[in-house]
Amino acid sequence: MCTSAVEKRRQITRHIRWNLGFAAFCGIFAAVYEHFSFGVYSGAMVFSFAVPLLTGIVLIILRALNRHPGTLVLQLLGCTAATFAAGSIATGVVEIYGTDNPLLKIYPAAGGILLAAAGIAWAVRMQKERA
């Protein structure tokens, strides 16, 4: 548990760096993969960096407002970004290969569940702070 404001700021900064670094990795991975795919591109692969980038931006805004969402919320948001990005990359790989896989529908569902869990955890935390 974070006890001081400095520790909380350090923790959220660590999550920001992770999300932005992961977004950069996804962008570079997509560029390299599609470079060697003989001119076949996938929108899912190209935009696989978007969710980690948006998560990082949201965390930057929260840090600027001095709002710490809590350790559980930060971890759930990281898992959400990773799930959506992995699903986007997997979908892109399958699309570039030229096939379809019904199991790819699991990624958006799992990401949505994780995002809902993060929202609920944040709401519970806000409720506790008000009480």
N, C-alpha and C positions, 0 to 999 in steps of 0.2 A: 504494500500500500504506500502511496505517496503521502508524505506528511507535510512537506514544505512546498511553498510556491515555486521555489527553484527546482525541486525534484519534479513537480508536475510539469513545469515548462520544459525541462530536459526530456521527460518522457514523451510529451507530445511532439517535440522536435525530432526525437528518434523515429517516431511513427511517420512524420512528414518525410524525413529522409528516405525511409524504407519505401513509402508509396511512390515518391518521385523517382527513386532509383529503379524500382520495379517497372514503372511506366517507361522509363528510358530503355530498360532491358527489353520490354515487350516491343517497343518501336524498332529497336535495332534488330531483334530476332525476326520480326515481320519483314523488315527490309532485306535482310540476308536470305531468308527463306524464299521470298518472292523473286529475288534476283536470280536464284537458281531454279525457278519453276517454269522456265521457258515461256515467259510472257503471260502466264496465267495468274490472275490476281483474285483475291477474295476480300470483300469489304469487311468481313468479320476479322480477318487477319490484320488488315491495314489499321483498323480502329481498336485493336486489342489493348492499346495503351490508354484508352480514354477513361475507363473506370478508375484505375489507380491514380491517374492524373487528377480527376475530379475529386477523389477522396483526399488526395494531398492538398488540393486547393481549399476544400472545406476545412481541413485541419489547420491550414495557415490562417484562415479567417477566424476560427475558434481561438487560436493562440493569440491573434491580434486583439480579440475582444476579451482576453483573459478568462476564457471559459474552458474548464477542463472537463471533458465528457466522462472521464473515469476510465480505469484500466480495462474493465470488461468491454466497454463500448469501443475503445480503441482497438482491442484485439478482434472483436467481431467485425469492425469496419475493415481491418486488414484482411481478415478471412474472406469477407465479401468481395473485396477488390481482387484478391487472388483467385477466387472461384469464378468470377465473371471473366477475368482475363484468361484463365486457363480454358474456360469454355469457349471463349472467342478464338483462341489459338487452335484448339482442337477442331472447332467448326471450320476454321480457315484451312487447316491441313486436309480435312476430309473434302471440302469443296475444291481445293486445288487438285487433289487426287482424282476428283470427278465422280465421287460416290456420295452416298447418304447413309447416315447411321441414326436410328431412332433413339439411341442412348444419349445423344447430344442434348436432348431436351431436359436432362437431369441438371445440367449446369445452371440454366436460368432459374429453375425451381429451387435449387439449393442456394443460389445467390440471393434470391428473393426471401427465402426463409431466414438466412443469416442477416440480411438487411432489416427485416422485421424484428428479429431478435435484438439487434443493435438499437432500433428505435424503442422497443419496449424497455430495454435495460436503461436507456437514457431517460425515458419518461419516469421510470421508477426512481432513478437517481435524483431527478429534479423534484419529484414528489417528496423524497426524504429530506432534501435541502430546504424545502419550504416549511416542513413540519418542525 
